[in-house]
Amino acid sequence: MTKSDAINSTPKDPTATAIDIRFSHIHLYVDRVSSINEYKTFEASINTFYDRFDSDGNADGTSSDGVHGRPLDVKRGQKIWESLHYHTSTDAEFVSHGRDVVKQLIAGFGFRVTGCYPEVNAADGTGGSGMNTVLITSSDPEGIQIFVSSLNANGEGDAEYLHFDTSNITRFFNAHSGRQGIAVLAFEVGHGCLDELYQRYFTLHPSLVVDGYKKGVKRYTNQASVLEVFAYYKGEKNVSPSDEGTILRFVEPVEVDTSKKCRLPGVASVPATFHSSCNHAYFDHWVSNVMSRNGFLETLEETLGFTPKVDFNAGVVAAGEAQIESTVTGNSSSLITSEKETALRDQSQIYLPINNALTRVGHVHGFLEEIGQGVQHVASRVDDIVSFVQQANDRRKIFGEGFTFLNIPRSYYGVLTKDLIVKGIHHDKESSGKDLVSSECASAIFDVLASEGVLQDDYSLDLNVPKDHIKSMLDSKLPSSCREEYDKNQGSILKAIMRSRYVNLYSLLRDHLSEKTYVAIVSNQILVDVQGEDLLFQIFTSGIVKRKSSDESPFLEFIQRVCSECIGADGCPKGIKSGCGGFGVRNFLTLFLSIEVTKAMTEVSSAKERGDKVRYDFSQRRVELFTDQLNESNPILTEISDAMTREGIAKENIVVLQLEGKEEEAESWKLVMDQEGQAKAVANEKLMKCNMKYQRLMKGIRESQE
């Protein structure tokens, strides 16, 4: 008897009831996976590095007083790494394309190889299968799990475990223009759910069932059962053929063993030593770029019982001429907990944002045109994103391996303006609501800072300049005509100058974060959004598994959800719900703009190197327009976010009051809900007008080059 037996089932009428489901793993198909021995040697060298690393702070990125996000001593770290016969790298030298994603994950995030298929040969660290596969994970057994596979020219196909057969890679590459990518999104389902899932797919979407599973799920004795289906149709649902690229994999373990990294049959465990600096990371949502958004939404509702949660409609998400629509779908997890750690580690709430392009320009269109439908990015939660990203940036500089992140314009966080110097920080007690200085004096202060080189070209203040240096500079350089009014309000003026580095964030969060944390957020280009009293921090890596810098490719996202600590009517803390902080309407647009800005900035650098002034000027103008659009959109996005929050609070209050039989009070909240819905609609209209403005401007500069 083989380990794999397909069951023959007579399909019965499917229901739309929800499936017991949770995140399991993702599976990448790449050009080459190195031997286990090579990866383990690399891991051992990094562990040796940490053993030798000794400075005022700790190697896990915290200072002795526990402040997270503290930079490591990079220069000292580079010397230690070079002593181990490795090459370090400056940011100018580092490129994101042509890299081994396994080594990137090991060096950049502290992940380790904890599994493989097939079981390796002790002599050379390789197996005899036609596919080389490694499993790389964070340190928590319930955390992020990433399989990476490549073809092995010396091996043979594998009929024992269908999910590790070489035909899977060949089929994926054929469907994705030969590109590497995220090929499989895998879920773990509860006992008895897999047969029901098979019957739903076989009845409603038979063409999506992968060959080899047509007769039923694969059962692997004493391990788990597996079902694989294609994620998308090539076009409209049930009309067009299946897209044989991205696969949804469902795994039903024989028994749940939380000590195991992954329950996928056939995976052999590999010993791993994690350093304490490795952050725990947990899947949060997986994003697809597709041709038919509604078709995929309907397929997921009919098979998994998923329902739409958030819609970003036409005209809301735009960058220049590029426009997309997006819907977040998913299940409805019953988890409500007062424990932050439980909320962080929960994998039962599934969110799947789905994008489609509305125009023939921009990232989503380019992705679909160049690669085909597929996974745009994978998002994972961490408990301290400032520390996580600071470590990732420091490790890249020390190890010469890891990840870079998308460029976020400094104007997103805040820049220095003459008006800010005149008026100071709002609600500053020292200023008493009056102007701090005259416009003429503000201009003089501004000119001193610009001439001394502490203001960048975009008028953002150098993040590393200390306040005492600014004070000394103004004391010695400011014209005597401004001295009296400057001296009178010197403290408030210096505060306004220093806070300009993050003034936009401060307007949202006030004193909830320390100055050090604000500066670390700006330095590491982390995005921040607010939904009610919940916070959402996000950051996006540059493209992964790219052969060339110009290639469209998937990327990774890391987020931190900071759930509000609200007290309920009973005096007890309210439970934390999955997905607190939402999906960030502000950050959604900022991501879209940042992808375009990063591409335009790359074009600027390339044109400068070639000496192509025409292309340089064109690309530079595109960067400026994208940045201007971001700046103009920001306050409108705040209006939308605030209205959505108040509308959500009103809806919650209506439900509670109706349950308590307080209809009169519920009616008053219905008025609030209607008012906020109207305010949201007005702000959405303003945003669409803003987007149309920049669509026209971008079209104009494009046509001027044709």
SEDRENZA-120109 format. One line per 3 residues: number of its first residue (from 1); their letters; for each residue x, y, z of C-alpha. Coordinates in Angstrom, 2 decimals, padded with zeros to 5 digits. Last residue first. Example, Ala and Ser with C-alpha at 12.3 -4.5 7.8 and 13.67 -1.06 7.14 Angstrom:
2) SA) 013.67/-001.06/007.14 ~ 012.30/-004.50/007.80
! end
This chain:
706) EQS) 005.93/060.59/-027.05 ~ 007.71/062.45/-024.26 ~ 005.09/065.20/-023.91
703) ERI) 002.43/062.47/-023.80 ~ 003.91/061.14/-020.58 ~ 004.12/064.63/-019.03
700) GKM) 000.45/065.26/-019.82 ~ -000.77/061.84/-018.71 ~ 000.87/062.43/-015.35
697) LRQ) -000.89/065.78/-014.97 ~ -004.27/064.40/-016.03 ~ -004.02/061.43/-013.61
694) YKM) -002.83/063.86/-010.98 ~ -006.04/065.87/-011.19 ~ -008.16/062.72/-011.42
691) NCK) -006.66/061.47/-008.14 ~ -007.51/064.73/-006.38 ~ -011.07/064.57/-007.73
688) MLK) -011.32/060.96/-006.51 ~ -010.08/062.01/-003.08 ~ -012.64/064.81/-002.83
685) ENA) -015.41/062.36/-003.79 ~ -014.21/059.93/-001.12 ~ -014.30/062.80/001.40
682) VAK) -017.93/063.56/000.50 ~ -018.87/059.87/000.75 ~ -017.17/059.58/004.16
679) AQG) -019.04/062.63/005.41 ~ -022.31/061.11/004.17 ~ -021.60/057.86/005.99
676) EQD) -020.66/059.90/009.07 ~ -024.02/061.65/009.00 ~ -025.91/058.39/008.44
673) MVL) -024.14/056.68/011.35 ~ -024.79/059.68/013.60 ~ -028.48/059.59/012.68
670) KWS) -028.54/055.86/013.41 ~ -026.98/056.68/016.78 ~ -030.03/058.75/017.66
667) EAE) -032.28/055.87/016.60 ~ -030.42/053.48/018.92 ~ -031.13/055.82/021.85
664) EEK) -034.84/055.63/021.10 ~ -034.72/051.85/020.52 ~ -033.28/050.97/023.91
661) GEL) -034.33/047.30/023.90 ~ -030.97/046.09/025.27 ~ -030.27/044.19/022.05
658) QLV) -031.17/047.34/020.14 ~ -028.72/049.35/022.23 ~ -025.85/046.94/021.58
655) VIN) -026.47/046.77/017.81 ~ -026.84/050.56/017.51 ~ -023.66/051.13/019.54
652) EKA) -021.62/048.93/017.19 ~ -022.96/050.74/014.12 ~ -022.19/054.14/015.66
649) IGE) -018.62/053.09/016.45 ~ -018.16/051.95/012.84 ~ -019.45/055.26/011.47
646) RTM) -017.09/057.14/013.78 ~ -014.15/055.09/012.51 ~ -015.14/055.38/008.85
643) ADS) -015.52/059.15/009.23 ~ -012.07/059.44/010.83 ~ -010.45/057.30/008.11
640) IET) -012.10/059.26/005.29 ~ -011.12/062.62/006.78 ~ -007.56/061.41/007.39
637) LIP) -007.42/060.25/003.79 ~ -008.32/063.76/002.71 ~ -005.47/065.15/004.83
634) NSE) -002.98/062.77/003.14 ~ -004.15/063.04/-000.47 ~ -002.39/066.35/-001.19
631) NLQ) 000.92/065.08/000.18 ~ 000.68/061.75/-001.66 ~ -000.23/063.46/-004.91
628) DTF) 002.72/065.84/-004.52 ~ 005.03/062.85/-004.01 ~ 003.69/061.10/-007.13
625) LEV) 004.10/064.34/-009.08 ~ 007.67/064.91/-007.87 ~ 008.74/061.35/-008.68
622) RRQ) 007.19/061.71/-012.16 ~ 009.10/064.97/-012.70 ~ 012.32/063.18/-011.81
619) SFD) 011.53/060.48/-014.35 ~ 011.02/063.03/-017.14 ~ 014.10/065.06/-016.18
616) YRV) 016.27/061.92/-016.11 ~ 014.82/060.64/-019.39 ~ 015.75/063.88/-021.13
613) KDG) 019.11/064.08/-019.35 ~ 020.28/060.60/-020.40 ~ 023.78/060.53/-018.90
610) REK) 023.56/056.76/-018.61 ~ 024.18/056.83/-014.83 ~ 021.65/059.66/-014.45
607) ASS) 019.04/057.74/-016.46 ~ 019.47/054.68/-014.22 ~ 019.22/056.74/-011.04
604) VET) 016.06/058.51/-012.23 ~ 014.54/055.22/-013.45 ~ 015.09/053.71/-009.99
601) MAK) 013.38/056.78/-008.50 ~ 010.42/056.20/-010.84 ~ 010.11/052.55/-009.77
598) TVE) 010.29/053.54/-006.09 ~ 007.71/056.30/-006.62 ~ 005.33/053.85/-008.37
595) ISL) 005.57/051.30/-005.55 ~ 005.30/054.14/-003.05 ~ 002.08/055.43/-004.63
592) FLT) 000.36/052.03/-004.28 ~ 001.71/051.60/-000.77 ~ 000.58/055.13/000.17
589) LFN) -002.90/054.39/-001.19 ~ -003.20/051.30/001.01 ~ -001.48/053.13/003.87
586) RVG) -004.17/055.78/004.09 ~ -007.02/053.27/003.66 ~ -005.34/051.24/006.40
583) FGG) -006.28/047.58/006.39 ~ -008.07/047.43/009.71 ~ -006.40/048.43/012.97
580) CGS) -007.77/045.37/014.71 ~ -007.65/042.38/012.36 ~ -008.74/039.77/014.88
577) KIG) -010.69/041.22/017.79 ~ -009.24/042.17/021.17 ~ -011.74/041.84/024.00
574) KPC) -012.89/044.91/025.92 ~ -011.23/045.42/029.29 ~ -013.66/045.15/032.22
571) GDA) -015.65/048.02/033.72 ~ -018.98/046.45/032.74 ~ -019.57/049.18/030.14
568) GIC) -016.37/048.12/028.39 ~ -012.85/049.44/028.91 ~ -010.70/050.05/025.86
565) ESC) -007.04/049.00/025.48 ~ -006.72/049.77/021.79 ~ -005.14/047.16/019.53
562) VRQ) -001.68/047.82/018.12 ~ -001.44/045.79/014.91 ~ 002.15/045.49/013.74
559) IFE) 002.81/044.81/010.10 ~ 005.32/043.17/007.80 ~ 004.88/043.03/004.03
556) LFP) 006.72/040.86/001.55 ~ 007.15/041.27/-002.21 ~ 005.99/039.70/-005.46
553) SED) 007.72/040.52/-008.76 ~ 007.75/042.91/-011.71 ~ 011.20/042.80/-013.27
550) SSK) 013.24/046.01/-013.74 ~ 015.94/045.00/-011.24 ~ 016.52/041.72/-013.05
547) RKV) 016.24/038.10/-011.86 ~ 013.68/038.92/-009.17 ~ 012.90/036.43/-006.39
544) IGS) 011.78/039.26/-004.06 ~ 010.55/042.79/-004.83 ~ 011.40/045.55/-002.37
541) TFI) 010.14/044.96/001.12 ~ 006.99/046.57/002.45 ~ 006.38/048.20/005.84
538) QFL) 003.26/048.58/007.96 ~ 002.15/049.92/011.36 ~ -001.57/049.85/012.18
535) LDE) -002.97/051.58/015.23 ~ -006.28/051.05/017.03 ~ -008.11/053.85/018.84
532) GQV) -010.45/054.52/015.95 ~ -008.59/053.33/012.91 ~ -005.15/054.94/012.73
529) DVL) -002.44/054.47/010.13 ~ 001.35/054.39/010.22 ~ 003.86/053.51/007.50
526) IQN) 007.44/052.57/008.42 ~ 010.29/054.23/006.56 ~ 013.08/052.94/008.84
523) SVI) 014.34/056.42/009.69 ~ 010.79/057.76/009.99 ~ 009.69/055.03/012.40
520) AVY) 012.98/055.32/014.34 ~ 012.42/059.09/014.65 ~ 008.92/058.56/016.04
517) TKE) 010.17/055.89/018.45 ~ 012.92/058.13/019.76 ~ 010.48/061.05/020.16
514) SLH) 008.23/058.83/022.27 ~ 004.87/057.53/021.07 ~ 001.37/058.12/022.48
511) DRL) 002.24/061.82/022.77 ~ 000.28/062.93/019.69 ~ -000.75/060.00/017.49
508) LSY) -002.38/061.52/014.41 ~ -000.94/065.05/014.39 ~ 002.34/063.50/015.55
505) LNV) 002.49/061.41/012.40 ~ 002.28/064.50/010.21 ~ 004.86/066.32/012.38
502) YRS) 007.46/063.55/012.07 ~ 010.69/065.35/011.15 ~ 008.97/068.70/011.72
499) RMI) 009.15/067.83/015.44 ~ 012.76/069.03/015.60 ~ 011.96/072.41/014.02
496) AKL) 008.79/072.91/016.07 ~ 010.60/072.08/019.32 ~ 013.41/074.46/018.40
493) ISG) 010.86/077.22/017.84 ~ 009.04/076.43/021.08 ~ 012.25/076.63/023.12
490) QNK) 013.51/079.78/021.39 ~ 010.33/081.77/021.97 ~ 011.76/085.05/023.32
487) DYE) 015.23/084.40/021.87 ~ 013.81/084.26/018.34 ~ 011.79/087.46/018.80
484) ERC) 014.85/089.32/020.05 ~ 017.41/087.82/017.69 ~ 015.62/088.40/014.42
481) SSP) 017.29/091.68/013.38 ~ 020.60/090.33/014.69 ~ 020.76/087.87/011.80
478) LKS) 020.84/084.15/012.76 ~ 024.20/082.47/012.24 ~ 025.73/081.96/015.71
475) DLM) 022.70/081.25/017.87 ~ 020.95/079.51/014.95 ~ 023.79/077.01/014.50
472) SKI) 024.21/076.44/018.23 ~ 020.51/075.71/018.61 ~ 020.47/073.35/015.62
469) HDK) 023.52/071.53/017.04 ~ 021.87/071.31/020.45 ~ 018.78/069.79/018.80
466) PVN) 020.80/066.92/017.38 ~ 021.15/066.33/013.60 ~ 020.64/062.67/012.74
463) LDL) 017.23/062.90/011.09 ~ 018.33/065.67/008.72 ~ 015.29/067.91/008.41
460) SYD) 012.98/067.53/005.43 ~ 012.87/070.50/003.09 ~ 012.56/068.30/-000.06
457) DQL) 016.15/069.15/-001.05 ~ 017.33/068.18/002.44 ~ 017.61/070.63/005.34
454) VGE) 020.63/070.28/007.64 ~ 022.95/071.65/004.94 ~ 024.10/074.84/006.71
451) SAL) 022.56/077.00/003.96 ~ 019.15/075.33/004.41 ~ 019.13/075.72/008.20
448) VDF) 020.18/079.37/007.96 ~ 017.58/080.09/005.26 ~ 014.75/078.61/007.34
445) IAS) 015.70/080.70/010.34 ~ 015.76/083.86/008.16 ~ 012.43/082.96/006.58
442) ACE) 010.90/082.44/010.02 ~ 012.22/085.88/011.05 ~ 010.51/087.51/008.07
439) SSV) 007.26/085.61/008.69 ~ 007.22/086.94/012.23 ~ 007.92/084.73/015.21
436) LDK) 006.08/082.46/017.65 ~ 002.60/083.26/016.40 ~ 000.03/083.12/019.18
433) GSS) -001.87/080.01/020.40 ~ -000.45/080.24/023.91 ~ 003.08/079.66/022.48
430) EKD) 004.45/078.04/025.65 ~ 001.40/075.80/026.03 ~ 001.96/074.25/022.58
427) HHI) -001.56/073.32/021.47 ~ -000.48/073.27/017.83 ~ 003.25/073.11/017.29
424) GKV) 004.81/076.36/016.16 ~ 002.93/079.07/014.31 ~ 005.76/080.92/012.57
421) ILD) 008.19/077.97/012.39 ~ 005.42/075.70/011.05 ~ 004.49/078.36/008.48
418) KTL) 008.10/078.49/007.29 ~ 007.86/074.79/006.52 ~ 009.86/071.83/007.78
415) VGY) 008.88/068.44/006.43 ~ 006.63/065.66/007.76 ~ 006.11/061.92/007.80
412) YSR) 004.63/061.43/004.31 ~ 006.83/064.35/003.14 ~ 009.82/062.09/003.75
409) PIN) 008.83/060.12/000.65 ~ 008.52/056.36/001.34 ~ 010.99/054.20/-000.57
406) LFT) 010.10/050.51/-000.55 ~ 012.27/048.29/001.63 ~ 015.62/046.54/001.24
403) FGE) 016.12/042.95/002.26 ~ 018.79/040.54/003.45 ~ 022.44/039.94/002.68
400) GFI) 025.65/041.97/002.93 ~ 025.94/040.60/006.49 ~ 026.54/043.90/008.29
397) KRR) 024.59/046.36/006.14 ~ 021.72/043.93/005.61 ~ 021.73/043.07/009.32
394) DNA) 021.36/046.74/010.28 ~ 018.35/047.22/008.00 ~ 016.67/044.04/009.23
391) QQV) 017.40/044.93/012.86 ~ 015.80/048.35/012.47 ~ 012.86/046.71/010.72
388) FSV) 012.11/044.27/013.55 ~ 012.81/046.79/016.33 ~ 010.36/049.27/014.85
385) IDD) 007.91/046.48/014.01 ~ 007.54/045.24/017.57 ~ 005.03/042.38/017.91
382) VRS) 005.25/041.05/014.36 ~ 002.46/040.29/011.90 ~ 002.94/038.89/008.40
379) AVH) 001.84/040.09/004.96 ~ 002.36/038.16/001.71 ~ 002.52/040.04/-001.58
376) QVG) 001.32/040.15/-005.17 ~ 000.28/036.51/-005.39 ~ -000.69/035.61/-008.93
373) QGI) -002.28/036.45/-012.24 ~ 000.15/036.85/-015.11 ~ 003.83/037.71/-015.06
370) EEL) 004.40/040.68/-017.35 ~ 000.87/041.85/-018.15 ~ -000.59/040.99/-014.75
367) FGH) 002.32/042.58/-012.87 ~ 002.36/045.61/-015.18 ~ -001.38/046.14/-014.67
364) VHG) -000.93/045.90/-010.89 ~ 002.15/048.16/-010.93 ~ 000.86/051.03/-013.05
361) VRT) -000.47/051.58/-016.56 ~ -003.21/049.95/-018.63 ~ -005.97/051.18/-016.35
358) LAN) -008.59/049.55/-014.12 ~ -006.28/046.91/-012.64 ~ -007.58/044.18/-010.32
355) NIP) -006.69/043.59/-006.69 ~ -007.78/040.93/-004.16 ~ -007.18/041.17/-000.39
352) LYI) -007.32/037.74/001.30 ~ -007.87/037.84/005.07 ~ -007.99/034.65/007.13
349) QSQ) -008.61/034.82/010.88 ~ -007.62/031.46/012.43 ~ -003.88/032.14/012.61
346) DRL) -003.79/033.69/016.08 ~ -000.27/034.42/017.30 ~ -000.63/038.19/017.77
343) ATE) -004.15/037.95/019.25 ~ -002.95/035.32/021.73 ~ 000.03/037.47/022.70
340) KES) -002.21/040.49/023.22 ~ -004.43/038.55/025.67 ~ -007.90/040.03/026.20
337) TIL) -009.33/037.73/023.57 ~ -012.02/037.64/020.92 ~ -011.60/034.84/018.39
334) SSS) -014.77/033.88/016.52 ~ -013.05/034.23/013.17 ~ -015.19/035.51/010.35
331) NGT) -013.75/034.28/007.06 ~ -012.11/036.35/004.38 ~ -012.43/038.98/001.69
328) VTS) -010.59/042.28/001.19 ~ -011.64/044.00/-002.02 ~ -009.47/046.06/-004.35
325) EIQ) -009.96/048.29/-007.38 ~ -007.04/049.75/-009.30 ~ -005.95/052.98/-010.94
322) AEG) -002.70/054.05/-012.59 ~ -002.59/057.42/-014.36 ~ -000.89/059.17/-011.44
319) AAV) -001.18/056.84/-008.49 ~ -004.76/055.75/-007.78 ~ -006.75/053.97/-005.09
316) VGA) -010.08/055.74/-004.55 ~ -011.08/056.05/-008.23 ~ -012.80/052.67/-008.43
313) NFD) -013.65/051.19/-005.05 ~ -011.54/050.11/-002.10 ~ -013.88/047.57/-000.51
310) VKP) -013.51/046.01/002.94 ~ -014.90/042.80/004.50 ~ -016.13/040.69/001.58
307) TFG) -017.37/037.17/002.50 ~ -015.59/033.79/002.68 ~ -017.79/030.67/002.83
304) LTE) -014.88/028.53/001.69 ~ -016.27/027.11/-001.55 ~ -019.06/029.41/-002.73
301) ELT) -017.61/032.52/-001.07 ~ -014.12/031.83/-002.41 ~ -015.46/031.36/-005.95
298) ELF) -017.54/034.55/-005.67 ~ -014.55/036.65/-004.64 ~ -012.40/035.11/-007.41
295) GNR) -015.02/035.98/-010.03 ~ -015.54/039.45/-008.62 ~ -011.83/040.23/-008.90
292) SMV) -011.58/038.98/-012.48 ~ -008.10/039.57/-013.95 ~ -006.19/039.00/-010.72
289) NSV) -003.49/040.47/-008.46 ~ -003.56/038.53/-005.17 ~ -002.80/039.53/-001.56
286) WHD) -002.20/037.24/001.43 ~ -003.08/038.40/004.96 ~ -001.84/038.20/008.57
283) FYA) 000.73/035.39/008.72 ~ 002.71/035.27/011.96 ~ 006.22/036.47/012.82
280) HNC) 008.29/035.86/015.96 ~ 011.37/038.02/015.97 ~ 014.80/036.44/015.76
277) SSH) 017.14/038.45/017.99 ~ 017.32/035.58/020.50 ~ 019.33/033.56/017.98
274) FTA) 017.67/030.49/016.54 ~ 019.49/027.17/016.32 ~ 018.01/024.74/013.81
271) PVS) 017.73/020.96/013.51 ~ 016.09/019.82/010.23 ~ 012.75/018.00/010.31
268) AVG) 011.74/015.94/007.27 ~ 008.66/017.04/005.31 ~ 006.78/014.23/003.58
265) PLR) 003.26/015.25/004.52 ~ 002.62/018.95/005.26 ~ 002.02/019.36/009.01
262) CKK) 004.50/022.18/009.50 ~ 006.68/023.44/012.31 ~ 005.82/020.58/014.64
259) STD) 005.39/021.19/018.38 ~ 001.76/022.19/017.80 ~ 000.84/018.60/016.92
256) VEV) -002.71/018.56/015.58 ~ -003.77/015.06/014.59 ~ -004.37/013.36/011.24
253) PEV) -003.62/016.73/009.69 ~ -005.99/018.26/007.10 ~ -004.01/020.27/004.53
250) FRL) -005.55/022.52/001.89 ~ -003.45/023.89/-000.97 ~ -004.61/026.83/-003.07
247) ITG) -002.57/026.92/-006.27 ~ -001.22/029.79/-008.38 ~ -000.41/029.04/-012.00
244) EDS) -002.75/026.81/-013.97 ~ -005.33/029.55/-014.64 ~ -008.56/027.59/-015.09
241) PSV) -010.49/027.91/-018.33 ~ -012.97/030.74/-018.99 ~ -016.71/030.52/-018.42
238) NKE) -017.05/029.09/-014.90 ~ -015.75/032.37/-013.41 ~ -014.70/035.08/-015.86
235) GKY) -011.11/035.27/-016.97 ~ -008.13/032.96/-016.58 ~ -009.92/031.29/-013.66
232) YAF) -008.18/031.57/-010.32 ~ -006.87/029.65/-007.32 ~ -006.15/026.29/-008.91
229) VEL) -007.03/023.48/-006.51 ~ -004.95/021.22/-004.27 ~ -006.25/018.80/-001.64
226) VSA) -004.09/017.10/001.01 ~ -004.68/014.56/003.79 ~ -002.31/014.30/006.75
223) QNT) 000.39/012.22/008.41 ~ -000.44/008.74/009.77 ~ -001.05/007.45/006.23
220) YRK) -001.02/010.10/003.53 ~ -004.51/010.70/002.13 ~ -004.84/012.52/-001.17
217) VGK) -008.21/014.22/-001.68 ~ -010.64/013.09/-004.34 ~ -010.97/011.64/-007.81
214) KYG) -009.89/014.85/-009.57 ~ -006.99/015.28/-007.14 ~ -004.23/014.11/-009.50
211) DVV) -005.10/016.82/-011.98 ~ -005.78/020.02/-010.03 ~ -009.41/020.89/-009.21
208) LSP) -010.17/024.30/-010.77 ~ -012.01/022.73/-013.74 ~ -014.52/021.17/-011.34
205) HLT) -015.71/024.52/-009.97 ~ -019.24/024.11/-008.57 ~ -019.54/020.35/-007.93
202) FYR) -015.88/019.33/-007.71 ~ -015.02/022.46/-005.71 ~ -017.81/021.94/-003.19
199) QYL) -017.17/018.20/-002.96 ~ -013.46/018.70/-002.37 ~ -014.16/021.23/000.38
196) EDL) -016.53/018.83/002.14 ~ -013.90/016.06/002.01 ~ -011.33/018.46/003.45
193) CGH) -013.49/019.67/006.34 ~ -013.70/016.38/008.25 ~ -011.22/017.43/010.93
190) GVE) -010.29/021.08/010.67 ~ -008.44/022.81/007.84 ~ -004.84/023.95/007.41
187) FAL) -004.30/026.46/004.63 ~ -001.70/026.77/001.90 ~ -001.10/029.54/-000.63
184) VAI) 001.06/028.08/-003.39 ~ 003.17/029.48/-006.24 ~ 004.85/032.54/-004.76
181) GQR) 007.22/033.48/-007.55 ~ 009.91/032.72/-010.08 ~ 009.11/033.75/-013.64
178) GSH) 008.95/031.48/-016.71 ~ 006.08/033.47/-018.18 ~ 003.94/032.61/-015.18
175) ANF) 001.79/029.75/-016.52 ~ 004.76/027.80/-017.91 ~ 006.73/028.47/-014.72
172) FRT) 003.86/027.12/-012.61 ~ 003.40/023.98/-014.73 ~ 007.10/023.15/-014.61
169) INS) 007.21/023.70/-010.86 ~ 004.21/021.45/-010.22 ~ 005.44/018.78/-012.65
166) TDF) 008.44/018.23/-010.38 ~ 006.28/016.43/-007.81 ~ 006.42/017.70/-004.23
163) HLY) 002.65/018.21/-003.82 ~ 002.09/014.75/-005.31 ~ 004.00/013.02/-002.54
160) EAD) 004.91/009.48/-003.56 ~ 004.85/010.17/-007.31 ~ 008.16/012.04/-007.24
157) GEG) 009.97/013.04/-010.40 ~ 013.68/012.22/-010.63 ~ 016.88/013.86/-009.48
154) NAN) 020.07/015.07/-011.14 ~ 018.58/018.23/-012.64 ~ 017.00/019.18/-009.32
151) LSS) 014.11/021.58/-009.87 ~ 013.60/024.29/-007.28 ~ 011.60/024.63/-004.08
148) VFI) 011.15/027.17/-001.26 ~ 008.67/026.44/001.53 ~ 007.82/029.31/003.88
145) QIG) 006.30/028.92/007.34 ~ 005.45/031.94/009.55 ~ 004.65/031.17/013.16
142) EPD) 002.99/028.30/015.04 ~ 006.30/026.55/015.73 ~ 007.69/029.94/016.94
139) SST) 011.29/030.56/015.82 ~ 010.51/031.95/012.37 ~ 010.47/029.49/009.53
136) ILV) 012.27/028.18/006.46 ~ 011.23/024.90/004.85 ~ 013.57/023.62/002.17
133) TNM) 012.76/021.85/-001.08 ~ 014.90/020.34/-003.85 ~ 012.74/018.76/-006.55
130) GSG) 013.67/015.84/-008.80 ~ 014.26/013.81/-005.67 ~ 017.58/012.28/-004.65
127) GTG) 018.36/014.51/-001.69 ~ 021.16/016.97/-000.96 ~ 023.33/017.75/002.06
124) DAA) 026.49/016.29/000.55 ~ 027.39/013.31/002.74 ~ 024.40/013.29/005.08
121) NVE) 022.02/012.80/002.16 ~ 019.00/014.91/002.88 ~ 015.43/013.85/003.55
118) PYC) 013.49/014.89/000.48 ~ 012.17/017.41/001.26 ~ 013.34/019.80/003.92
115) GTV) 012.64/021.25/007.36 ~ 013.81/023.80/009.92 ~ 015.83/026.23/007.79
112) RFG) 016.17/029.34/009.97 ~ 014.69/032.83/010.24 ~ 016.81/035.67/011.65
109) FGA) 014.97/038.33/009.66 ~ 017.51/039.60/007.15 ~ 020.23/036.97/007.33
106) ILQ) 018.15/033.79/007.23 ~ 015.36/035.30/005.11 ~ 017.82/036.66/002.54
103) KVV) 019.70/033.35/002.56 ~ 016.47/031.56/001.61 ~ 015.64/034.23/-001.00
100) DRG) 018.88/033.56/-002.87 ~ 019.51/036.86/-004.67 ~ 019.45/037.96/-008.30
97) HSV) 017.57/041.18/-007.60 ~ 017.62/043.26/-004.42 ~ 020.89/045.11/-005.05
94) FEA) 023.37/046.21/-002.39 ~ 026.37/048.29/-003.47 ~ 024.98/051.72/-002.55
91) DTS) 023.51/050.30/000.65 ~ 027.01/049.25/001.63 ~ 027.92/045.59/001.73
88) THY) 029.81/043.14/003.89 ~ 031.82/040.23/002.51 ~ 032.41/037.12/004.60
85) HLS) 035.67/035.66/005.85 ~ 034.62/035.34/009.52 ~ 036.79/038.37/010.26
82) EWI) 034.63/040.21/007.72 ~ 031.60/039.58/009.94 ~ 033.42/040.94/013.01
79) KQG) 034.50/044.06/011.13 ~ 030.99/044.58/009.77 ~ 029.50/044.34/013.27
76) RKV) 031.82/047.02/014.58 ~ 030.80/049.31/011.74 ~ 027.11/048.47/012.23
73) DLP) 026.95/049.24/015.95 ~ 023.33/048.11/016.21 ~ 020.53/050.62/015.94
70) RGH) 018.07/050.92/018.86 ~ 014.63/049.87/017.63 ~ 013.51/048.81/021.09
67) VGD) 014.25/050.64/024.34 ~ 014.82/047.99/027.03 ~ 017.06/050.04/029.33
64) SST) 020.10/047.98/028.32 ~ 019.45/048.83/024.71 ~ 017.50/046.63/022.36
61) GDA) 018.50/045.49/018.88 ~ 018.84/041.79/019.59 ~ 022.62/042.04/019.67
58) NGD) 022.47/043.94/022.93 ~ 023.62/047.49/023.41 ~ 026.89/048.86/024.76
55) SDF) 028.76/046.47/022.49 ~ 029.55/042.78/022.10 ~ 029.26/040.70/018.96
52) RDY) 031.30/037.56/019.22 ~ 028.43/035.16/019.96 ~ 026.30/037.05/017.46
49) FTN) 028.86/036.44/014.72 ~ 029.05/032.77/015.63 ~ 025.27/032.53/015.14
46) ISA) 025.66/034.20/011.75 ~ 028.40/031.74/010.80 ~ 026.26/028.80/011.92
43) EFT) 023.36/030.02/009.76 ~ 025.62/030.23/006.68 ~ 027.01/026.74/007.31
40) KYE) 023.44/025.47/007.73 ~ 022.43/027.00/004.42 ~ 025.34/025.44/002.56
37) NIS) 024.80/022.05/004.20 ~ 021.11/022.09/003.31 ~ 022.13/022.36/-000.32
34) SVR) 021.21/025.37/-002.44 ~ 017.77/026.00/-003.95 ~ 017.85/027.25/-007.53
31) DVY) 015.54/028.83/-010.09 ~ 012.64/029.46/-007.74 ~ 009.21/028.09/-006.81
28) LHI) 007.83/029.56/-003.58 ~ 005.38/027.80/-001.24 ~ 003.30/029.54/001.43
25) HSF) 002.30/028.03/004.75 ~ -000.51/027.11/007.16 ~ -003.10/029.84/007.71
22) RID) -006.30/028.67/009.40 ~ -009.58/027.01/008.45 ~ -012.74/025.52/009.94
19) IAT) -014.91/025.99/006.84 ~ -017.80/028.42/006.72 ~ -021.20/027.28/005.54
16) ATP) -022.02/028.00/001.91 ~ -023.34/024.52/001.30 ~ -022.34/021.99/-001.30
13) DKP) -024.83/019.59/-002.88 ~ -023.23/016.17/-002.95 ~ -020.26/014.91/-004.90
10) TSN) -019.86/011.12/-005.03 ~ -016.46/010.49/-003.52 ~ -013.54/008.38/-004.71
7) IAD) -010.65/008.68/-002.27 ~ -007.10/009.02/-003.54 ~ -004.52/006.93/-001.69
4) SKT) -000.98/008.17/-000.96 ~ 001.44/006.41/001.35 ~ 001.40/003.44/-000.95
1) M) 000.00/000.00/000.00
! end
